[in-house]
Amino acid sequence: MRLGDEEKRDIANSLRKSFVQITQDEAEIQAFIELATQVDQNALRNLIRALKKIKASTQKSYNNDVAHEKRSVSAYNHLKSLLQSDNRKLTSMIIEETKNHKLYVQRVAELIVKIAQTRKLRKAKIAEKNATIKERLAKKRRYLADKAQRDEERRVIQRIDTIVKRRLQNMSKYLKERVD
């Protein structure tokens, strides 16, 4: 079956629109249209059907790609906002930890000074304790020496007392013997 010029022109326009989506080269399009108008109608219908299938498949793939890109952009934006939120939290945590670090460094410095003062005081108290122990021992030695001297003095006094009593008794006895 032979086609008229108008039918060939209509088929050529529809083929041009279909093939333009496959290629942008004008020479390829013209060669395809010329070849397509010279083939038989069944082959042309099959070719058009195949091209429409390719177009539908390509459109479906394109739509899938667009949907996937939208999901990817949405996921990217969501993850980006989460990351930015995490970054803000981390920044505030860093600021807080920096303040805490400065506070801890200050407290450590204060405690170092306090420890040094406490050690100095402890050293002074130990020296005072040792001095007190030495003083107590010296006083104890002096007391013991004084006590020993007093004990000796008591013994001497007791001996003197004993001697005096004996002499008084002897004198009493002598006087009694002589006066009687």
BELNORLIN-V15211 format. One line per field, one symbol per residue. psi: psi as a letter, one per 40 degrees, with the letter a starting at -180 (. if undefined). A space follows every 10 residues. Layout:
BEGIN
psi: ???
END
This chain:
BEGIN
psi: hiiidddddd dddddddddd ediehddddd ddddddeeii dddddddddd dddddddddd dddddddddd dddddddddd dddddddddd dddddddddd dddddddddd dddddddddd dddddddddd dddddddddd dddddddddd dddddddddd dddddddddd ddddddddd.
END
